[in-house]
Amino acid sequence: MPDSGKSDPSNPGPPPGEEEKITLEDALLELYRLRAMCDVSRAVAGTLDLDRLLNLIVAKTTDIMNADRSSLFLIDWDTEELWSKVAQGVRFMEIRFPMHLGLAGAVATTGETLNIPDAYEDERFNREFDKRTGYRTRSVLAVPMNNKAGERIGIMQVLNKKGDEEFTQEDEEILKSLAGQAAITVENSQLYEEQKKSFISFVETLATAMDARDPITAGHSKRVTDYSVAIAEELEYSEKQLEILNAAALMHDIGKIGVPEVVLFKDGKLDDEEYKIIQSHARHTLNILDKIHFDREKKEIPMMAASHHERIDGEGYPLGLSGEEIPEAGRILAIGDIFDAITSRRHYRDRMEFIRVMRVIDEESSSHIQLDFVEAFKHLPVSRIIMIMEQDNVEPVESEDLELFKKFTLNDLQELLERGDREESLTQDEQHLVDRFNFYYHRSISEGWVPD
């Protein structure tokens, strides 16, 4: 029947203003959800760190869905497990369980969306979690996460819609949208992690190949890297900066592949010509690494790696750079390189006495290495230094000694050694530190040391 435009007395409709009020509430809720989803889009676009990404997605999803809790499980197809580090309300570092278990497992197995008003009425629900935590699961909405190829990579799940309500069809569509967005960003993050692992593996292989060529100095590249990264952490380098420094440090001596073995492996003192040949390894490092394609973020690695023999006063090599002309990473590497060179055993000599080591470092900071970087180095705990120094020793550092070494910095140790050298008295604790450090620093082959 055509609308006459007259009101129907039998159906008076909502009170005046109520229709507008409901419409406004719905509009505001929709606007809030839309803004929250835009926040998710902006936030996930700004990180490739998987743990941060998952925590962010879960927190925003709980808010958007007006739920009590959310969780995001990724599928490990190799082990046929679901795993997560970001199930809200759970204190465990990581959850893992067979992918066929529970409601999440049902979604992982079938790829279907589940919207359960009361979980306890569904025989697939695993009540073990509630028993352990005292939580009471009611409504559950779980959807699959599919990558660009349509393959399931995870599950997104929200629990207990607030107000004891059930999740609606609209909620399903919103969660599917969030799951699709999450799947893309998680896949990108995983691809980035794989690329990073491949790059690190490539770099470590180059360093290992170099060390294998020169058994006398095997382990040098790794130790220099660890010392350099420790300094950079003290200087509050970002994770990305540490990653780049780590790569440059591992490859800093790759140029030695261009040095003849008769010179490289000579035990005695080098003559002037031989010393120039040895110095050429820094130039070789630059030339070799310049031939490798590095992405925009890593393009400075060749110069960083090659500049570890440059000097603040400009008297170094291969380019004679000075001061801030030297890449900052190169200035850090110089400290790690010098320190390892004089604290490493060789077949023809033992380690330099540690008090002399620290005096050399101090002397070099006036012309060779940067003073504020040296200060950062000397702020490192003795435990960090001894663990790097002794990493190839078959006999580990005892845990009790490690706890002792954590209480003192390298600077503290130097001060104690200087006082001892002046025959000043030390407290019992101070003397104990010195004695335990000297034990590890000077322990002999018979006590477990294996030559480099």
MOSULKA-V771549 format. One record per pair of residues at least 12 apart in sequence whose ideal C-beta (glycine too) atoms are under 10 Angstrom apart, sorted by the first residue. I is the first residue (numbers start at 1). GAP is how many residues later the second one is. D is the distance in Angstrom with one decimal. If there is no record, write none. Layout:
i->{I/I}
gap->{GAP/GAP}
d->{D/D}
This chain:
i->{29/30/30/32/32/32/33/33/33/33/33/33/33/34/34/35/36/36/36/36/36/36/36/37/37/37/37/37/37/37/39/39/39/39/40/40/40/40/40/40/40/40/40/40/40/40/41/41/41/43/43/43/43/43/44/44/44/44/44/44/44/44/44/44/45/45/45/47/47/48/48/48/48/48/48/48/48/49/49/49/49/50/50/50/50/50/50/50/50/50/50/51/51/51/52/52/53/53/53/53/53/53/53/54/54/54/54/54/54/54/54/54/54/54/54/54/55/55/55/55/56/56/56/57/57/57/57/57/57/57/57/57/57/58/58/58/58/58/58/58/58/58/58/58/58/59/59/60/60/61/61/61/61/61/61/61/61/61/62/62/62/62/64/64/64/64/64/64/65/65/65/65/65/65/65/65/65/65/65/66/66/66/66/66/66/66/67/67/67/67/67/67/67/67/67/67/67/67/67/68/68/68/68/68/68/68/68/68/68/68/68/69/69/69/69/69/69/69/69/69/69/70/70/70/70/70/70/70/70/70/70/70/71/71/71/71/71/71/71/71/71/71/71/71/71/71/72/72/72/72/72/72/72/72/72/72/72/72/72/72/72/73/73/73/73/73/73/73/73/73/73/73/73/73/73/73/73/73/73/74/74/74/74/74/74/74/74/74/74/75/75/75/75/75/75/75/75/75/75/76/76/76/76/77/77/77/77/79/79/79/80/80/80/80/80/80/81/81/81/81/81/81/81/81/81/82/82/82/82/82/82/82/82/82/82/82/82/82/82/83/83/83/83/83/84/84/84/84/84/84/87/87/87/87/88/88/89/89/89/89/90/90/90/90/91/95/97/97/97/99/99/100/101/101/101/102/102/102/102/102/102/102/102/102/102/102/102/103/103/103/103/103/103/103/103/103/103/103/103/103/104/104/104/104/104/104/104/104/104/105/105/105/105/106/106/106/106/106/107/107/107/107/107/107/107/107/107/107/107/108/108/108/108/108/108/108/109/109/110/110/111/111/111/111/111/111/111/112/112/112/113/113/113/113/113/113/113/113/113/114/114/114/114/114/114/114/114/114/115/115/115/115/115/115/115/115/115/115/115/115/116/116/116/116/116/116/116/116/116/117/117/117/117/117/117/117/117/118/118/118/118/118/119/119/119/119/119/119/119/120/120/120/122/125/125/135/135/136/136/137/137/138/138/138/138/138/138/139/139/139/139/139/139/139/139/139/139/140/140/140/140/140/140/141/141/141/141/141/141/141/141/141/141/141/141/141/141/142/142/142/142/142/142/142/142/143/143/143/143/143/143/143/143/143/143/143/143/143/144/144/144/144/144/145/145/145/145/145/145/145/145/145/145/146/146/146/146/146/146/147/147/147/147/147/147/147/148/148/148/148/149/151/151/152/153/153/153/153/153/153/154/154/154/154/154/155/156/156/156/156/156/156/156/157/157/158/158/158/158/195/196/199/199/199/199/199/200/200/200/200/202/202/202/202/203/203/203/203/203/203/203/203/203/203/203/204/204/204/204/204/204/204/205/206/206/206/206/206/206/206/206/206/206/207/207/207/207/207/207/207/207/207/207/207/207/207/208/208/208/209/209/210/210/210/210/210/210/210/210/210/211/211/211/213/213/213/213/213/213/214/214/214/214/214/214/214/214/215/215/215/215/216/216/216/216/216/216/216/216/216/216/217/217/217/217/217/217/217/217/217/218/218/218/218/219/219/219/219/219/220/220/220/220/220/220/220/220/220/221/221/221/221/221/221/221/221/221/222/222/222/222/222/222/223/223/223/223/223/223/223/223/223/223/223/223/223/223/224/224/224/224/224/224/224/224/224/224/224/224/224/224/224/225/225/225/225/225/225/225/225/225/225/225/225/226/226/226/226/226/226/226/226/226/226/227/227/227/227/227/227/227/227/227/227/227/227/227/227/227/227/228/228/228/228/228/228/228/228/228/228/228/228/228/228/228/228/228/228/228/228/228/229/229/229/229/229/229/229/229/230/230/230/230/230/230/230/230/230/230/230/231/231/231/231/231/231/231/231/231/231/231/231/231/231/231/232/232/232/232/232/232/232/232/232/232/232/233/233/233/233/234/234/234/234/234/234/234/234/235/235/235/235/235/235/235/236/237/237/237/240/240/241/241/241/243/243/244/244/244/244/244/244/244/244/245/245/245/245/245/245/245/245/245/246/247/247/247/247/247/247/247/248/248/248/248/248/248/248/248/248/248/248/248/248/248/248/248/248/249/249/249/249/249/249/249/249/249/249/250/250/251/251/251/251/251/251/251/251/251/252/252/252/252/252/252/252/252/252/252/252/252/252/252/252/252/252/253/253/253/253/253/253/253/254/254/254/254/254/254/254/254/254/254/255/255/255/255/255/255/255/255/255/255/255/255/255/256/256/256/256/256/256/257/257/257/257/258/258/258/258/258/258/258/258/259/259/259/259/259/259/259/260/260/260/262/262/263/263/263/263/263/264/264/264/266/267/267/267/267/268/276/279/279/279/279/280/280/281/281/281/281/282/282/282/282/282/282/282/282/282/282/282/283/283/283/283/283/284/284/285/285/285/285/285/285/285/285/286/286/286/286/286/286/286/287/287/287/288/288/288/289/289/289/289/289/289/290/290/290/300/300/300/300/301/301/302/303/303/303/303/303/303/304/304/304/304/304/304/304/304/305/305/305/305/306/306/306/306/306/307/307/307/307/307/307/307/307/307/307/307/308/308/308/308/308/308/308/308/308/308/308/308/309/309/309/309/309/309/309/310/310/310/310/310/310/310/310/310/310/310/311/311/311/311/311/311/311/311/312/312/312/312/312/312/312/312/312/312/312/312/312/313/313/313/314/314/315/315/316/316/316/316/323/324/326/326/328/328/331/331/331/331/331/331/332/332/332/332/332/333/334/334/334/334/334/334/335/335/335/335/335/335/335/335/335/335/335/336/336/336/337/338/338/338/338/338/338/339/339/339/339/339/339/339/339/339/339/339/339/340/340/341/341/342/342/342/342/342/342/343/343/343/343/343/344/344/345/345/345/345/345/346/346/347/347/350/350/350/351/351/351/353/353/353/353/353/354/354/354/354/354/354/354/354/354/354/355/355/355/355/355/355/355/356/357/357/357/358/358/358/358/358/358/358/358/358/359/359/359/359/361/361/361/361/361/362/362/362/365/365/374/375/377/377/377/378/378/378/378/378/378/378/379/379/379/379/380/380/380/381/381/381/381/381/381/381/381/381/382/382/382/382/382/382/382/382/382/382/382/382/382/382/382/382/383/383/383/383/383/383/383/383/383/383/384/384/384/384/385/385/385/385/385/385/386/386/386/386/386/386/386/386/386/387/387/387/389/389/390/390/390/390/390/392/392/392/392/393/393/393/393/393/393/394/394/394/394/395/395/395/395/395/395/396/397/397/397/398/398/398/400/401/401/401/401/401/401/402/404/404/404/404/404/405/405/405/405/407/407/408/408/408/408/408/412/412/413/413/413/413/415/416/416/416/416/416/417/417/417/419/420}
gap->{37/140/144/31/32/34/30/31/32/33/137/138/141/30/140/29/24/25/27/28/29/138/142/23/24/27/137/140/141/144/17/21/24/25/16/17/19/20/21/23/24/137/138/141/142/145/19/140/144/13/14/16/17/142/12/13/16/137/138/140/141/142/144/145/136/140/143/138/142/137/140/141/142/143/144/145/148/140/143/144/190/24/35/36/135/136/138/139/140/142/143/34/35/138/34/137/19/33/129/132/133/135/136/17/18/19/20/30/31/32/33/100/128/131/132/135/17/30/31/33/30/126/129/13/15/29/99/121/122/124/125/128/129/12/13/14/26/27/28/29/30/98/99/100/124/27/29/118/122/27/95/96/97/113/114/117/118/121/26/96/97/100/94/107/110/111/113/114/76/91/93/94/96/97/102/106/109/110/113/92/95/96/97/99/101/105/21/72/73/74/90/91/92/93/94/95/100/104/108/20/21/67/68/69/70/71/90/91/92/93/94/18/19/20/21/66/68/88/89/90/91/16/17/18/19/71/86/87/88/89/105/108/13/15/16/17/18/19/24/33/71/84/85/86/87/88/12/13/14/15/16/32/73/82/83/84/85/106/107/110/114/13/14/22/23/24/26/29/31/32/34/35/69/72/80/81/82/83/84/12/34/71/78/79/80/81/109/112/116/24/33/34/69/70/76/77/78/79/80/20/23/77/78/22/74/75/76/17/19/20/18/19/20/25/28/29/14/15/16/17/18/19/20/24/27/13/14/15/16/17/18/19/20/22/23/25/26/72/73/12/13/14/16/71/12/13/20/70/71/73/17/42/70/72/70/71/40/44/46/70/39/42/43/45/42/34/29/31/32/53/56/24/23/25/27/17/20/22/23/24/25/26/27/38/40/53/55/13/16/19/21/22/23/34/37/38/39/52/54/56/20/22/36/38/40/50/51/52/53/19/21/37/50/16/18/19/36/49/17/33/35/36/37/38/45/47/48/49/50/34/36/37/44/45/46/47/35/43/34/42/32/33/35/39/40/41/44/30/31/32/28/29/30/31/59/60/62/63/66/26/27/28/29/30/41/43/53/58/24/25/26/27/28/51/52/53/54/56/57/60/21/22/23/24/25/26/43/50/51/21/22/23/24/44/48/49/50/19/20/21/22/48/17/18/19/20/21/40/41/16/17/18/18/12/15/24/25/23/24/22/23/21/22/23/26/27/28/19/20/21/22/23/25/26/27/28/32/17/18/19/20/21/27/15/16/17/18/19/20/25/26/27/30/31/33/34/35/13/14/15/16/17/25/33/37/12/13/14/15/29/30/31/32/33/34/35/36/37/12/32/35/36/39/31/33/34/35/36/37/38/39/41/42/30/33/34/37/38/41/33/36/37/39/40/41/43/35/36/39/40/38/32/36/31/29/30/31/33/34/37/25/28/29/32/33/24/19/20/22/23/24/26/27/18/22/13/16/17/20/100/47/44/48/95/96/99/43/46/47/50/45/48/49/90/18/22/43/44/45/46/47/48/51/89/98/17/18/21/42/43/46/47/45/15/41/44/45/47/48/51/82/83/86/12/13/14/15/17/18/40/42/43/44/45/46/47/13/14/42/45/48/40/41/42/43/44/45/46/47/71/42/45/241/43/44/46/48/51/52/39/42/43/45/47/50/51/238/50/132/236/237/48/49/51/128/129/130/131/132/235/236/36/39/47/48/123/124/127/129/235/126/174/233/234/121/125/172/173/233/32/33/36/116/117/120/121/124/232/28/29/30/31/32/33/35/116/119/27/28/118/166/169/170/26/113/114/116/117/118/120/121/165/166/167/168/169/229/25/26/28/29/84/109/110/111/112/113/114/115/116/117/164/20/21/22/23/24/25/26/27/108/111/115/163/20/23/110/114/158/159/161/162/163/165/22/105/106/108/109/110/111/112/113/116/150/153/157/158/161/162/14/17/18/20/21/22/24/80/101/102/103/104/105/106/107/108/109/111/112/145/149/13/14/16/17/20/103/107/159/102/106/146/147/149/150/151/154/155/157/158/14/100/101/102/104/105/108/142/143/144/145/146/147/148/149/12/13/14/17/96/97/100/101/104/141/144/12/143/147/151/139/141/142/143/144/145/146/150/93/97/137/138/141/142/144/140/91/92/95/57/58/56/87/88/54/55/50/53/54/55/56/57/60/85/56/59/60/82/83/84/85/87/88/83/42/47/51/54/57/58/82/37/41/50/52/53/54/55/56/57/58/59/60/79/81/82/84/85/52/55/56/59/80/81/83/84/87/88/51/55/34/37/38/41/50/51/53/54/55/29/30/33/37/49/52/53/54/55/56/57/77/78/81/82/84/85/28/29/31/32/52/55/84/27/30/31/32/34/35/38/48/51/52/25/26/27/28/29/30/31/32/33/34/50/51/63/22/24/25/26/28/29/24/27/28/31/19/22/23/25/26/27/29/30/15/18/19/20/21/22/25/14/17/18/12/15/12/13/14/15/17/13/14/17/12/79/80/81/82/80/41/30/37/38/39/37/38/25/28/36/37/23/24/25/26/27/28/34/35/36/37/48/23/26/34/35/36/22/34/17/18/20/21/22/23/24/33/16/17/19/20/21/32/33/15/19/31/14/17/18/12/13/14/15/16/17/12/13/16/27/28/29/30/26/28/25/16/18/23/24/26/27/22/23/24/25/26/27/28/29/22/24/25/28/12/13/21/24/27/12/14/18/19/20/21/22/23/24/26/27/18/19/21/22/23/24/25/26/27/28/29/30/17/21/24/25/28/29/59/12/13/15/16/17/20/21/23/24/58/59/12/15/20/23/53/56/57/58/12/13/14/19/22/52/53/54/55/56/57/58/59/53/54/55/12/53/52/53/14/18/51/52/47/46/43/44/42/45/37/38/39/41/42/43/37/38/41/44/45/36/30/34/35/36/39/40/26/29/30/33/34/35/38/39/41/42/43/33/41/52/32/19/22/23/26/30/31/18/19/21/22/25/30/35/38/46/49/50/71/48/49/16/19/12/14/15/16/18/19/14/42/45/46/98/45/108/100/104/105/106/107/105/106/104/105/91/92/94/38/90/91/64/68/85/88/89/31/56/59/60/63/80/83/84/87/88/58/59/61/62/63/65/66/61/57/60/84/16/20/52/53/55/56/57/59/60/55/58/59/62/13/16/17/49/53/12/16/52/12/13/37/36/32/33/34/31/32/33/34/35/36/37/30/31/32/33/29/30/31/21/24/25/26/27/28/29/31/32/19/20/22/23/24/25/26/27/28/29/30/31/51/54/55/58/14/18/19/20/21/22/23/24/25/26/21/22/25/26/20/24/25/28/52/56/15/16/19/24/27/50/51/54/55/15/18/53/51/52/50/51/53/58/59/57/58/59/60/47/50/54/55/56/57/53/54/55/56/45/48/52/53/54/55/52/39/42/43/38/41/42/36/31/32/35/36/38/39/34/25/28/29/32/33/28/31/32/35/22/26/21/22/25/26/29/18/21/17/20/21/24/15/14/15/17/18/21/17/20/21/15/14}
d->{8.7/9.3/9.9/9.2/8.4/9.7/9.2/5.5/8.7/8.9/9.4/10.0/6.5/9.5/9.8/9.6/6.2/9.2/6.0/4.6/9.6/9.8/9.6/8.1/9.7/6.4/7.7/7.1/7.0/7.8/9.5/6.5/9.1/9.1/7.5/6.7/9.5/4.7/7.9/9.5/7.7/9.8/6.9/6.6/8.3/9.2/9.9/6.6/9.2/5.4/8.6/9.7/7.4/9.5/6.5/6.7/8.9/7.0/7.5/8.6/4.3/9.0/9.1/9.0/10.0/7.6/9.6/8.5/8.0/8.4/6.6/4.9/9.4/9.0/4.5/7.9/9.1/7.2/9.0/9.1/7.8/8.9/8.8/9.9/9.4/7.0/9.9/4.6/6.9/8.7/6.6/6.2/7.7/9.4/9.9/9.3/9.5/9.3/8.3/6.0/6.7/9.2/5.6/9.7/5.5/9.8/8.1/7.4/6.6/4.4/9.9/9.3/8.3/9.6/7.4/8.8/9.1/8.0/5.0/9.4/9.0/9.7/9.4/8.4/6.0/7.9/7.9/7.4/9.3/8.2/4.9/7.7/8.2/4.8/6.6/5.3/8.7/9.8/4.7/7.8/6.1/8.4/9.7/9.5/9.2/8.6/7.8/8.0/9.7/9.5/6.6/9.2/6.4/9.3/7.3/5.6/8.8/8.1/6.5/6.8/9.0/9.9/9.1/9.5/6.7/8.5/9.7/6.9/7.4/9.6/4.6/9.5/7.2/9.2/7.6/6.2/6.9/6.3/8.1/9.0/6.1/5.2/7.9/8.4/9.4/8.4/9.4/8.4/9.7/7.9/9.4/4.0/6.1/6.2/5.6/6.8/8.1/8.8/9.4/8.5/8.5/8.9/9.9/9.2/8.7/9.1/8.2/5.7/3.8/7.7/6.4/7.7/4.3/5.2/9.1/8.1/8.9/8.8/7.3/4.6/6.8/8.5/8.2/5.8/9.6/9.7/7.3/6.7/4.9/7.2/9.3/9.5/5.9/6.9/3.8/6.5/8.7/8.0/8.2/7.6/9.0/8.1/7.8/5.0/8.1/7.7/6.0/9.2/5.8/7.9/9.8/9.8/7.8/6.3/7.2/5.4/7.5/9.8/8.7/6.8/8.3/9.2/7.8/7.7/9.4/8.8/8.5/9.7/5.5/8.9/9.1/7.4/9.1/8.8/10.0/5.7/4.6/8.1/7.2/9.9/9.7/8.1/10.0/6.3/4.3/8.2/9.9/7.0/8.7/6.2/5.7/9.9/9.3/8.5/9.0/6.1/5.8/5.7/7.6/7.9/7.9/10.0/10.0/8.6/8.8/9.0/8.9/8.0/8.7/8.7/6.5/5.2/7.8/10.0/9.2/9.7/9.7/5.1/6.4/6.0/5.7/9.8/9.5/9.6/9.5/7.9/7.3/5.9/7.8/4.9/9.3/8.1/8.5/5.9/6.5/9.5/5.9/7.9/6.6/6.5/4.6/8.1/9.3/9.3/8.3/9.6/9.2/8.5/8.9/9.6/9.7/8.8/8.6/9.7/9.8/8.6/9.4/6.9/6.5/8.8/8.1/9.5/7.5/9.4/9.1/8.9/8.2/9.2/9.5/9.7/9.0/9.6/8.6/5.6/9.0/9.4/9.8/6.7/6.5/3.9/9.3/8.6/8.1/9.6/9.3/9.9/9.5/6.5/6.8/6.9/5.7/5.6/7.7/9.0/5.6/9.6/5.6/9.0/7.4/9.9/9.7/8.8/8.9/5.7/9.9/9.5/4.8/9.3/5.6/7.8/8.1/9.7/8.4/8.9/5.1/9.3/8.0/9.4/9.9/9.9/4.6/6.9/5.5/9.5/8.6/9.6/5.1/9.0/7.8/9.1/7.2/9.6/6.5/9.8/8.0/5.5/9.9/9.1/8.4/9.5/9.6/5.0/7.7/9.5/9.8/5.7/9.9/9.3/8.9/7.5/7.8/7.1/4.8/7.3/5.9/9.8/8.2/7.1/9.4/6.7/7.2/4.8/8.0/9.7/9.6/8.7/10.0/9.7/8.1/7.6/5.2/8.2/9.0/7.7/5.4/8.5/8.3/7.8/6.0/9.4/9.1/8.9/6.6/4.4/7.7/8.2/10.0/8.9/8.6/7.8/5.6/8.6/10.0/9.6/9.4/4.7/8.2/9.0/6.0/7.1/8.8/8.9/9.2/4.6/6.5/7.4/5.0/8.2/9.2/8.7/7.5/8.0/8.1/7.3/7.6/8.4/8.9/9.8/8.1/5.6/6.7/7.7/5.1/8.2/7.1/9.7/8.9/8.5/7.1/5.7/5.2/9.9/8.3/7.4/5.4/5.7/9.7/6.7/7.6/5.8/8.1/9.5/8.0/8.8/7.1/5.0/8.1/9.9/7.8/9.0/4.1/9.2/6.1/6.6/9.7/5.9/9.9/5.8/7.0/4.1/7.8/9.2/9.9/8.4/9.5/7.3/5.6/7.9/9.1/7.1/9.7/9.9/5.1/5.1/9.5/8.4/4.9/9.1/8.1/8.7/6.9/9.8/8.7/9.5/9.3/4.7/7.5/9.5/5.9/4.0/9.3/7.1/9.1/9.8/7.9/7.3/5.7/9.6/9.6/9.7/5.5/7.5/8.2/4.7/9.8/9.2/8.2/7.0/6.8/9.8/9.1/9.4/9.4/8.9/9.4/5.9/10.0/6.5/6.5/8.1/8.0/7.6/6.8/6.6/9.7/8.2/6.2/8.7/6.5/4.4/9.7/6.4/8.9/8.8/9.7/8.0/9.9/6.5/9.4/9.3/7.3/8.8/7.2/9.1/9.2/8.1/8.1/7.7/7.3/8.6/9.1/10.0/9.8/8.9/9.8/9.6/7.9/4.9/9.0/9.4/4.9/6.0/9.5/9.8/9.0/9.1/8.5/9.5/9.6/9.3/6.3/9.6/9.7/9.0/9.7/7.2/5.8/10.0/5.7/9.3/9.0/9.4/9.3/9.9/9.2/4.2/6.9/9.7/7.9/9.6/8.8/4.3/6.4/8.8/8.0/7.4/8.2/8.7/9.1/8.6/8.1/9.2/8.3/9.7/5.9/5.6/9.0/6.2/6.4/10.0/8.7/9.8/8.6/7.5/6.8/9.7/8.1/8.1/9.4/8.7/6.7/9.6/9.2/8.6/6.2/7.0/9.1/9.0/9.2/8.2/6.9/8.8/6.7/8.5/9.4/9.8/6.1/6.4/8.7/8.3/6.3/8.2/8.7/9.1/9.7/9.1/8.7/7.3/8.0/6.2/10.0/8.1/8.8/4.7/8.8/8.0/7.5/5.1/5.4/9.4/7.0/10.0/9.8/8.4/5.9/7.8/6.7/7.5/7.3/5.5/7.8/6.9/5.9/8.5/9.9/9.8/9.3/8.9/7.3/9.5/8.6/7.4/8.5/9.7/7.5/9.6/8.7/4.8/9.9/8.7/7.5/5.7/7.1/9.9/7.1/8.4/9.6/5.7/8.4/6.6/8.1/8.0/6.7/9.7/9.2/4.2/5.2/9.4/8.2/5.2/8.8/9.4/8.3/5.9/8.9/8.8/3.8/5.1/9.4/8.2/8.7/7.4/9.7/9.2/9.1/8.4/7.8/9.2/8.6/9.6/8.5/4.4/9.2/7.5/8.5/8.8/8.9/7.0/3.5/8.4/9.7/5.9/6.5/9.6/7.6/8.6/8.9/7.9/6.0/8.9/9.5/6.1/8.0/8.4/4.7/9.7/8.8/8.9/7.7/9.9/10.0/5.0/5.3/9.1/7.4/4.1/8.4/9.7/9.8/9.8/9.4/5.9/9.6/6.3/5.7/7.1/8.9/8.6/9.5/9.7/8.4/9.0/7.7/10.0/5.4/9.4/5.5/8.0/9.8/7.2/9.1/9.7/5.2/9.2/6.3/7.0/9.8/6.2/8.9/9.9/5.3/5.0/9.8/9.2/7.3/9.8/5.3/8.8/9.4/9.0/7.9/5.9/9.9/9.9/9.2/8.5/9.8/9.1/8.8/9.2/9.0/9.1/4.2/7.3/9.5/5.7/6.2/9.4/8.8/7.8/8.6/7.3/5.3/9.7/9.9/9.5/9.4/9.3/9.1/6.9/9.7/9.8/9.2/8.4/8.8/8.5/9.3/6.9/5.7/9.7/7.4/6.4/7.5/7.3/9.1/7.3/9.9/9.9/8.9/5.0/9.9/6.9/8.0/9.8/9.7/8.8/6.8/5.7/8.6/8.1/9.8/9.8/8.6/8.8/8.0/4.8/8.2/8.6/3.8/4.4/8.9/9.1/8.7/8.4/5.4/8.0/9.4/7.0/9.8/8.3/7.4/8.3/7.8/9.9/8.3/5.7/6.9/8.9/10.0/8.4/7.0/8.4/6.2/9.1/7.3/8.6/9.2/4.9/9.3/9.5/8.5/6.5/9.6/10.0/8.2/4.5/7.6/8.9/5.0/9.2/9.5/8.6/5.7/9.7/8.8/7.0/6.5/8.8/9.6/6.9/8.5/8.5/8.5/8.4/7.7/5.3/9.9/5.6/6.9/9.9/10.0/7.3/9.4/7.4/4.0/6.0/6.7/3.0/3.3/7.3/7.4/6.1/8.5/8.6/7.3/9.1/8.4/9.4/4.5/9.5/7.4/8.1/8.3/7.0/9.1/7.4/9.4/6.9/6.7/8.5/3.8/8.8/8.2/7.7/9.7/6.1/6.3/9.4/6.7/5.3/7.4/9.3/6.9/9.9/8.8/9.5/8.9/9.7/4.9/6.2/9.6/8.6/7.3/8.5/9.1/8.3/7.5/5.0/9.5/8.3/9.3/7.2/9.5/5.2/7.4/8.7/7.7/9.3/8.7/9.8/9.0/8.8/5.2/7.7/7.3/5.0/8.4/8.7/5.8/4.4/8.7/9.9/7.2/9.9/7.7/4.1/8.5/8.6/8.9/7.6/9.8/5.5/4.5/9.3/8.6/9.6/8.5/5.5/6.8/7.6/3.7/8.4/6.6/8.4/8.5/8.5/9.6/8.2/9.3/9.2/6.3/3.6/8.5/9.1/5.9/7.1/4.9/8.8/8.9/6.3/9.8/7.7/9.7/9.5/8.4/9.9/8.8/9.3/9.1/5.5/8.7/7.3/9.5/4.7/8.3/3.9/5.4/9.6/9.0/7.3/9.2/8.1/7.8/7.6/6.5/8.1/9.1/7.6/9.8/7.5/6.5/9.0/5.2/5.3/9.6/7.8/3.0/7.8/7.5/8.1/9.1/9.6/8.7/5.4/8.6/8.7/3.9/5.1/9.2/8.1/5.1/9.1/9.9/8.6/9.1/7.2/7.7/9.8/9.4/7.6/9.7/7.9/4.5/8.6/5.9/7.9/9.7/7.3/9.1/10.0/9.6/8.1/9.7/7.9/8.8/6.4/4.8/7.9/9.2/9.7/7.4/7.5/8.8/9.2/8.5/8.6/6.2/6.3/6.7/6.0/8.7/8.6/4.5/7.2/9.2/9.5/7.4/8.2/9.4/8.3/9.8/7.4/8.7/9.3/10.0/8.5/8.6/8.4/9.8/6.8/4.8/9.7/5.9/10.0/9.0/8.2/5.7/8.6/8.7/9.8/8.3/6.8/4.9/8.0/8.4/9.9/7.3/8.4/8.7/9.3/5.3/8.0/5.9/6.3/8.9/5.5/9.9/10.0/8.3/9.2/9.4/9.2/7.2/6.8/6.2/7.5/6.9/7.1/9.3/8.8/6.5/9.8/9.7/9.8/7.6/8.7/9.6/9.1/9.8/8.6/8.3/9.9/9.8/9.6/7.9/5.3/10.0/6.1/8.6/5.7/8.9/9.7/6.2/7.9/8.5/6.6/9.1/7.2/9.9/6.8/6.7/8.3/7.5/6.1/8.5/9.9/7.7/9.2/8.9/6.5/7.3/9.0/9.8/9.7/9.0/9.0/10.0/9.9/7.9/8.4/6.5/9.6/7.5/7.6/5.8/8.8/9.5/7.4/9.7/4.4/6.8/8.2/5.9/9.7/9.1/9.7/9.4/10.0/8.0/7.7/8.9/8.1/4.4/9.6/7.2/8.3/8.6/9.7/8.8/9.9/6.1/7.6/8.0/9.4/8.9/7.4/9.0/8.5/9.7/9.9/10.0/8.1/9.8/6.8/9.0/6.6/4.7/4.0/8.9/9.0/7.0/9.9/5.4/7.3/6.4/9.7/6.4/5.4/8.8/9.8/6.5/5.2/7.8/6.9/5.9/7.7/9.1/9.7/9.7/9.4/8.3/4.0/7.6/8.3/5.0/6.8/6.1/9.7/7.5/5.4/7.5/9.4/6.5/10.0/8.1/8.6/5.3/7.9/8.2/3.8/4.4/8.6/8.5/9.9/8.3/8.5/9.4/8.5/8.1/9.3/5.8/8.4/9.1/9.8/8.2/7.8/5.8/10.0/9.8/9.2/6.9/5.7/7.8/7.5/8.5/9.9/7.8/7.5/5.9/8.6/8.8/9.6/8.9/8.8/6.7/9.5/7.1/8.1/7.9/9.1/5.9/5.8/7.1/9.7/4.9/7.8/5.8/9.0/7.5/6.5/3.3/7.8/9.6/9.1/9.3/9.8/6.2/8.6/9.8/9.2/8.9/9.5/9.2/5.0/8.5/8.2/7.5/9.8/8.5/7.2/6.1/6.3/9.0/7.4/7.6/7.2/9.0/8.8/8.0/9.5/8.7/5.7/9.7/8.8/8.8/8.1/9.7/7.1/7.5/6.4/9.4/5.3/8.3/6.7/5.5/9.0/6.7/8.8/9.2/9.5/6.4}
